[in-house]
Amino acid sequence: MAEHWKHTADPAEIMRATGHPELEYAAGWTIAGLVTIGTIVAAWVFAI
């Protein structure tokens, strides 16, 4: 069963980032900011 999970790629190739870290960083902060603003607006609108 252990043979089932072996990968043919080099481990260094698997660990290398393939995306755009700056874009992912900015997207994360954007989403976090929108969620924060949404929470504040919801609390204000519903007078929680």
mmCIF file of the N, C-alpha and C atoms, coordinates in Angstrom:
data_MODEL
# 
_entry.id   MODEL 
# 
loop_
_atom_site.group_PDB 
_atom_site.id 
_atom_site.type_symbol 
_atom_site.label_atom_id 
_atom_site.label_alt_id 
_atom_site.label_comp_id 
_atom_site.label_asym_id 
_atom_site.label_entity_id 
_atom_site.label_seq_id 
_atom_site.pdbx_PDB_ins_code 
_atom_site.Cartn_x 
_atom_site.Cartn_y 
_atom_site.Cartn_z 
_atom_site.occupancy 
_atom_site.B_iso_or_equiv 
_atom_site.pdbx_formal_charge 
_atom_site.auth_seq_id 
_atom_site.auth_comp_id 
_atom_site.auth_asym_id 
_atom_site.auth_atom_id 
_atom_site.pdbx_PDB_model_num 
ATOM 1   N N  . MET A 1 1  ? 0.813   -1.190 0.000  1.00 0.00 ? 1  MET A N  1 
ATOM 2   C CA . MET A 1 1  ? 0.000   0.000  0.000  1.00 0.00 ? 1  MET A CA 1 
ATOM 3   C C  . MET A 1 1  ? 0.860   1.260  0.000  1.00 0.00 ? 1  MET A C  1 
ATOM 4   N N  . ALA A 1 2  ? 2.024   1.211  0.640  1.00 0.00 ? 2  ALA A N  1 
ATOM 5   C CA . ALA A 1 2  ? 2.888   2.384  0.691  1.00 0.00 ? 2  ALA A CA 1 
ATOM 6   C C  . ALA A 1 2  ? 3.375   2.772  -0.702 1.00 0.00 ? 2  ALA A C  1 
ATOM 7   N N  . GLU A 1 3  ? 3.506   1.815  -1.583 1.00 0.00 ? 3  GLU A N  1 
ATOM 8   C CA . GLU A 1 3  ? 3.949   2.107  -2.945 1.00 0.00 ? 3  GLU A CA 1 
ATOM 9   C C  . GLU A 1 3  ? 2.921   2.949  -3.696 1.00 0.00 ? 3  GLU A C  1 
ATOM 10  N N  . HIS A 1 4  ? 1.687   2.860  -3.281 1.00 0.00 ? 4  HIS A N  1 
ATOM 11  C CA . HIS A 1 4  ? 0.610   3.589  -3.955 1.00 0.00 ? 4  HIS A CA 1 
ATOM 12  C C  . HIS A 1 4  ? 0.828   5.104  -3.875 1.00 0.00 ? 4  HIS A C  1 
ATOM 13  N N  . TRP A 1 5  ? 1.424   5.591  -2.793 1.00 0.00 ? 5  TRP A N  1 
ATOM 14  C CA . TRP A 1 5  ? 1.553   7.028  -2.572 1.00 0.00 ? 5  TRP A CA 1 
ATOM 15  C C  . TRP A 1 5  ? 2.871   7.603  -3.056 1.00 0.00 ? 5  TRP A C  1 
ATOM 16  N N  . LYS A 1 6  ? 3.726   6.812  -3.636 1.00 0.00 ? 6  LYS A N  1 
ATOM 17  C CA . LYS A 1 6  ? 4.996   7.343  -4.133 1.00 0.00 ? 6  LYS A CA 1 
ATOM 18  C C  . LYS A 1 6  ? 4.758   8.161  -5.388 1.00 0.00 ? 6  LYS A C  1 
ATOM 19  N N  . HIS A 1 7  ? 5.452   9.286  -5.479 1.00 0.00 ? 7  HIS A N  1 
ATOM 20  C CA . HIS A 1 7  ? 5.291   10.188 -6.616 1.00 0.00 ? 7  HIS A CA 1 
ATOM 21  C C  . HIS A 1 7  ? 6.525   10.087 -7.498 1.00 0.00 ? 7  HIS A C  1 
ATOM 22  N N  . THR A 1 8  ? 6.357   10.208 -8.792 1.00 0.00 ? 8  THR A N  1 
ATOM 23  C CA . THR A 1 8  ? 7.483   10.059 -9.701 1.00 0.00 ? 8  THR A CA 1 
ATOM 24  C C  . THR A 1 8  ? 8.306   11.330 -9.843 1.00 0.00 ? 8  THR A C  1 
ATOM 25  N N  . ALA A 1 9  ? 7.758   12.470 -9.439 1.00 0.00 ? 9  ALA A N  1 
ATOM 26  C CA . ALA A 1 9  ? 8.486   13.744 -9.569 1.00 0.00 ? 9  ALA A CA 1 
ATOM 27  C C  . ALA A 1 9  ? 9.550   13.862 -8.488 1.00 0.00 ? 9  ALA A C  1 
ATOM 28  N N  . ASP A 1 10 ? 10.540  14.673 -8.772 1.00 0.00 ? 10 ASP A N  1 
ATOM 29  C CA . ASP A 1 10 ? 11.593  14.960 -7.809 1.00 0.00 ? 10 ASP A CA 1 
ATOM 30  C C  . ASP A 1 10 ? 10.993  15.783 -6.655 1.00 0.00 ? 10 ASP A C  1 
ATOM 31  N N  . PRO A 1 11 ? 11.293  15.455 -5.400 1.00 0.00 ? 11 PRO A N  1 
ATOM 32  C CA . PRO A 1 11 ? 10.717  16.206 -4.273 1.00 0.00 ? 11 PRO A CA 1 
ATOM 33  C C  . PRO A 1 11 ? 11.009  17.704 -4.341 1.00 0.00 ? 11 PRO A C  1 
ATOM 34  N N  . ALA A 1 12 ? 12.160  18.084 -4.875 1.00 0.00 ? 12 ALA A N  1 
ATOM 35  C CA . ALA A 1 12 ? 12.477  19.509 -4.999 1.00 0.00 ? 12 ALA A CA 1 
ATOM 36  C C  . ALA A 1 12 ? 11.526  20.189 -5.974 1.00 0.00 ? 12 ALA A C  1 
ATOM 37  N N  . GLU A 1 13 ? 11.096  19.478 -6.996 1.00 0.00 ? 13 GLU A N  1 
ATOM 38  C CA . GLU A 1 13 ? 10.145  20.047 -7.953 1.00 0.00 ? 13 GLU A CA 1 
ATOM 39  C C  . GLU A 1 13 ? 8.766   20.224 -7.328 1.00 0.00 ? 13 GLU A C  1 
ATOM 40  N N  . ILE A 1 14 ? 8.384   19.319 -6.457 1.00 0.00 ? 14 ILE A N  1 
ATOM 41  C CA . ILE A 1 14 ? 7.079   19.407 -5.819 1.00 0.00 ? 14 ILE A CA 1 
ATOM 42  C C  . ILE A 1 14 ? 7.027   20.596 -4.869 1.00 0.00 ? 14 ILE A C  1 
ATOM 43  N N  . MET A 1 15 ? 8.092   20.861 -4.146 1.00 0.00 ? 15 MET A N  1 
ATOM 44  C CA . MET A 1 15 ? 8.103   21.901 -3.131 1.00 0.00 ? 15 MET A CA 1 
ATOM 45  C C  . MET A 1 15 ? 8.273   23.311 -3.714 1.00 0.00 ? 15 MET A C  1 
ATOM 46  N N  . ARG A 1 16 ? 8.717   23.419 -4.954 1.00 0.00 ? 16 ARG A N  1 
ATOM 47  C CA . ARG A 1 16 ? 8.961   24.725 -5.531 1.00 0.00 ? 16 ARG A CA 1 
ATOM 48  C C  . ARG A 1 16 ? 7.643   25.441 -5.788 1.00 0.00 ? 16 ARG A C  1 
ATOM 49  N N  . ALA A 1 17 ? 7.575   26.725 -5.457 1.00 0.00 ? 17 ALA A N  1 
ATOM 50  C CA . ALA A 1 17 ? 6.360   27.507 -5.685 1.00 0.00 ? 17 ALA A CA 1 
ATOM 51  C C  . ALA A 1 17 ? 6.152   27.686 -7.182 1.00 0.00 ? 17 ALA A C  1 
ATOM 52  N N  . THR A 1 18 ? 4.949   27.480 -7.626 1.00 0.00 ? 18 THR A N  1 
ATOM 53  C CA . THR A 1 18 ? 4.650   27.624 -9.043 1.00 0.00 ? 18 THR A CA 1 
ATOM 54  C C  . THR A 1 18 ? 3.778   28.838 -9.318 1.00 0.00 ? 18 THR A C  1 
ATOM 55  N N  . GLY A 1 19 ? 3.289   29.504 -8.269 1.00 0.00 ? 19 GLY A N  1 
ATOM 56  C CA . GLY A 1 19 ? 2.391   30.635 -8.444 1.00 0.00 ? 19 GLY A CA 1 
ATOM 57  C C  . GLY A 1 19 ? 3.125   31.960 -8.367 1.00 0.00 ? 19 GLY A C  1 
ATOM 58  N N  . HIS A 1 20 ? 2.354   32.979 -8.110 1.00 0.00 ? 20 HIS A N  1 
ATOM 59  C CA . HIS A 1 20 ? 2.884   34.337 -7.966 1.00 0.00 ? 20 HIS A CA 1 
ATOM 60  C C  . HIS A 1 20 ? 2.681   34.757 -6.514 1.00 0.00 ? 20 HIS A C  1 
ATOM 61  N N  . PRO A 1 21 ? 3.713   34.678 -5.690 1.00 0.00 ? 21 PRO A N  1 
ATOM 62  C CA . PRO A 1 21 ? 3.532   34.951 -4.262 1.00 0.00 ? 21 PRO A CA 1 
ATOM 63  C C  . PRO A 1 21 ? 3.039   36.375 -3.979 1.00 0.00 ? 21 PRO A C  1 
ATOM 64  N N  . GLU A 1 22 ? 3.466   37.350 -4.781 1.00 0.00 ? 22 GLU A N  1 
ATOM 65  C CA . GLU A 1 22 ? 3.023   38.720 -4.544 1.00 0.00 ? 22 GLU A CA 1 
ATOM 66  C C  . GLU A 1 22 ? 1.522   38.852 -4.783 1.00 0.00 ? 22 GLU A C  1 
ATOM 67  N N  . LEU A 1 23 ? 1.036   38.202 -5.825 1.00 0.00 ? 23 LEU A N  1 
ATOM 68  C CA . LEU A 1 23 ? -0.389  38.240 -6.146 1.00 0.00 ? 23 LEU A CA 1 
ATOM 69  C C  . LEU A 1 23 ? -1.194  37.529 -5.066 1.00 0.00 ? 23 LEU A C  1 
ATOM 70  N N  . GLU A 1 24 ? -0.710  36.398 -4.603 1.00 0.00 ? 24 GLU A N  1 
ATOM 71  C CA . GLU A 1 24 ? -1.400  35.655 -3.551 1.00 0.00 ? 24 GLU A CA 1 
ATOM 72  C C  . GLU A 1 24 ? -1.408  36.456 -2.250 1.00 0.00 ? 24 GLU A C  1 
ATOM 73  N N  . TYR A 1 25 ? -0.319  37.134 -1.945 1.00 0.00 ? 25 TYR A N  1 
ATOM 74  C CA . TYR A 1 25 ? -0.229  37.965 -0.743 1.00 0.00 ? 25 TYR A CA 1 
ATOM 75  C C  . TYR A 1 25 ? -1.237  39.108 -0.820 1.00 0.00 ? 25 TYR A C  1 
ATOM 76  N N  . ALA A 1 26 ? -1.277  39.789 -1.956 1.00 0.00 ? 26 ALA A N  1 
ATOM 77  C CA . ALA A 1 26 ? -2.201  40.904 -2.124 1.00 0.00 ? 26 ALA A CA 1 
ATOM 78  C C  . ALA A 1 26 ? -3.651  40.425 -2.096 1.00 0.00 ? 26 ALA A C  1 
ATOM 79  N N  . ALA A 1 27 ? -3.923  39.295 -2.703 1.00 0.00 ? 27 ALA A N  1 
ATOM 80  C CA . ALA A 1 27 ? -5.286  38.751 -2.704 1.00 0.00 ? 27 ALA A CA 1 
ATOM 81  C C  . ALA A 1 27 ? -5.710  38.385 -1.283 1.00 0.00 ? 27 ALA A C  1 
ATOM 82  N N  . GLY A 1 28 ? -4.829  37.825 -0.520 1.00 0.00 ? 28 GLY A N  1 
ATOM 83  C CA . GLY A 1 28 ? -5.140  37.473 0.871  1.00 0.00 ? 28 GLY A CA 1 
ATOM 84  C C  . GLY A 1 28 ? -5.484  38.697 1.697  1.00 0.00 ? 28 GLY A C  1 
ATOM 85  N N  . TRP A 1 29 ? -4.685  39.759 1.561  1.00 0.00 ? 29 TRP A N  1 
ATOM 86  C CA . TRP A 1 29 ? -4.969  40.977 2.301  1.00 0.00 ? 29 TRP A CA 1 
ATOM 87  C C  . TRP A 1 29 ? -6.256  41.639 1.818  1.00 0.00 ? 29 TRP A C  1 
ATOM 88  N N  . THR A 1 30 ? -6.527  41.565 0.525  1.00 0.00 ? 30 THR A N  1 
ATOM 89  C CA . THR A 1 30 ? -7.756  42.140 -0.014 1.00 0.00 ? 30 THR A CA 1 
ATOM 90  C C  . THR A 1 30 ? -8.973  41.416 0.541  1.00 0.00 ? 30 THR A C  1 
ATOM 91  N N  . ILE A 1 31 ? -8.928  40.100 0.537  1.00 0.00 ? 31 ILE A N  1 
ATOM 92  C CA . ILE A 1 31 ? -10.049 39.316 1.067  1.00 0.00 ? 31 ILE A CA 1 
ATOM 93  C C  . ILE A 1 31 ? -10.227 39.593 2.554  1.00 0.00 ? 31 ILE A C  1 
ATOM 94  N N  . ALA A 1 32 ? -9.145  39.638 3.302  1.00 0.00 ? 32 ALA A N  1 
ATOM 95  C CA . ALA A 1 32 ? -9.233  39.911 4.738  1.00 0.00 ? 32 ALA A CA 1 
ATOM 96  C C  . ALA A 1 32 ? -9.815  41.295 4.989  1.00 0.00 ? 32 ALA A C  1 
ATOM 97  N N  . GLY A 1 33 ? -9.404  42.275 4.195  1.00 0.00 ? 33 GLY A N  1 
ATOM 98  C CA . GLY A 1 33 ? -9.936  43.625 4.349  1.00 0.00 ? 33 GLY A CA 1 
ATOM 99  C C  . GLY A 1 33 ? -11.418 43.701 4.034  1.00 0.00 ? 33 GLY A C  1 
ATOM 100 N N  . LEU A 1 34 ? -11.844 43.025 2.964  1.00 0.00 ? 34 LEU A N  1 
ATOM 101 C CA . LEU A 1 34 ? -13.260 43.028 2.603  1.00 0.00 ? 34 LEU A CA 1 
ATOM 102 C C  . LEU A 1 34 ? -14.112 42.335 3.665  1.00 0.00 ? 34 LEU A C  1 
ATOM 103 N N  . VAL A 1 35 ? -13.604 41.256 4.221  1.00 0.00 ? 35 VAL A N  1 
ATOM 104 C CA . VAL A 1 35 ? -14.338 40.567 5.285  1.00 0.00 ? 35 VAL A CA 1 
ATOM 105 C C  . VAL A 1 35 ? -14.453 41.459 6.513  1.00 0.00 ? 35 VAL A C  1 
ATOM 106 N N  . THR A 1 36 ? -13.396 42.166 6.849  1.00 0.00 ? 36 THR A N  1 
ATOM 107 C CA . THR A 1 36 ? -13.427 43.068 7.995  1.00 0.00 ? 36 THR A CA 1 
ATOM 108 C C  . THR A 1 36 ? -14.431 44.190 7.782  1.00 0.00 ? 36 THR A C  1 
ATOM 109 N N  . ILE A 1 37 ? -14.383 44.811 6.607  1.00 0.00 ? 37 ILE A N  1 
ATOM 110 C CA . ILE A 1 37 ? -15.330 45.887 6.300  1.00 0.00 ? 37 ILE A CA 1 
ATOM 111 C C  . ILE A 1 37 ? -16.756 45.348 6.290  1.00 0.00 ? 37 ILE A C  1 
ATOM 112 N N  . GLY A 1 38 ? -16.954 44.159 5.724  1.00 0.00 ? 38 GLY A N  1 
ATOM 113 C CA . GLY A 1 38 ? -18.279 43.552 5.713  1.00 0.00 ? 38 GLY A CA 1 
ATOM 114 C C  . GLY A 1 38 ? -18.806 43.299 7.125  1.00 0.00 ? 38 GLY A C  1 
ATOM 115 N N  . THR A 1 39 ? -17.947 42.876 8.012  1.00 0.00 ? 39 THR A N  1 
ATOM 116 C CA . THR A 1 39 ? -18.351 42.635 9.396  1.00 0.00 ? 39 THR A CA 1 
ATOM 117 C C  . THR A 1 39 ? -18.736 43.941 10.086 1.00 0.00 ? 39 THR A C  1 
ATOM 118 N N  . ILE A 1 40 ? -17.967 44.981 9.852  1.00 0.00 ? 40 ILE A N  1 
ATOM 119 C CA . ILE A 1 40 ? -18.269 46.284 10.460 1.00 0.00 ? 40 ILE A CA 1 
ATOM 120 C C  . ILE A 1 40 ? -19.593 46.827 9.922  1.00 0.00 ? 40 ILE A C  1 
ATOM 121 N N  . VAL A 1 41 ? -19.798 46.743 8.621  1.00 0.00 ? 41 VAL A N  1 
ATOM 122 C CA . VAL A 1 41 ? -21.033 47.228 8.017  1.00 0.00 ? 41 VAL A CA 1 
ATOM 123 C C  . VAL A 1 41 ? -22.226 46.417 8.513  1.00 0.00 ? 41 VAL A C  1 
ATOM 124 N N  . ALA A 1 42 ? -22.088 45.099 8.596  1.00 0.00 ? 42 ALA A N  1 
ATOM 125 C CA . ALA A 1 42 ? -23.183 44.256 9.094  1.00 0.00 ? 42 ALA A CA 1 
ATOM 126 C C  . ALA A 1 42 ? -23.528 44.614 10.533 1.00 0.00 ? 42 ALA A C  1 
ATOM 127 N N  . ALA A 1 43 ? -22.520 44.825 11.354 1.00 0.00 ? 43 ALA A N  1 
ATOM 128 C CA . ALA A 1 43 ? -22.775 45.205 12.745 1.00 0.00 ? 43 ALA A CA 1 
ATOM 129 C C  . ALA A 1 43 ? -23.463 46.560 12.819 1.00 0.00 ? 43 ALA A C  1 
ATOM 130 N N  . TRP A 1 44 ? -23.095 47.481 11.939 1.00 0.00 ? 44 TRP A N  1 
ATOM 131 C CA . TRP A 1 44 ? -23.701 48.814 11.931 1.00 0.00 ? 44 TRP A CA 1 
ATOM 132 C C  . TRP A 1 44 ? -25.151 48.758 11.439 1.00 0.00 ? 44 TRP A C  1 
ATOM 133 N N  . VAL A 1 45 ? -25.379 48.027 10.353 1.00 0.00 ? 45 VAL A N  1 
ATOM 134 C CA . VAL A 1 45 ? -26.720 47.945 9.756  1.00 0.00 ? 45 VAL A CA 1 
ATOM 135 C C  . VAL A 1 45 ? -27.688 47.247 10.706 1.00 0.00 ? 45 VAL A C  1 
ATOM 136 N N  . PHE A 1 46 ? -27.259 46.148 11.296 1.00 0.00 ? 46 PHE A N  1 
ATOM 137 C CA . PHE A 1 46 ? -28.155 45.380 12.164 1.00 0.00 ? 46 PHE A CA 1 
ATOM 138 C C  . PHE A 1 46 ? -28.066 45.825 13.627 1.00 0.00 ? 46 PHE A C  1 
ATOM 139 N N  . ALA A 1 47 ? -27.292 46.859 13.897 1.00 0.00 ? 47 ALA A N  1 
ATOM 140 C CA . ALA A 1 47 ? -27.150 47.429 15.249 1.00 0.00 ? 47 ALA A CA 1 
ATOM 141 C C  . ALA A 1 47 ? -26.867 46.356 16.295 1.00 0.00 ? 47 ALA A C  1 
ATOM 142 N N  . ILE A 1 48 ? -25.912 45.514 15.972 1.00 0.00 ? 48 ILE A N  1 
ATOM 143 C CA . ILE A 1 48 ? -25.550 44.421 16.882 1.00 0.00 ? 48 ILE A CA 1 
ATOM 144 C C  . ILE A 1 48 ? -24.735 44.980 18.036 1.00 0.00 ? 48 ILE A C  1 
# 
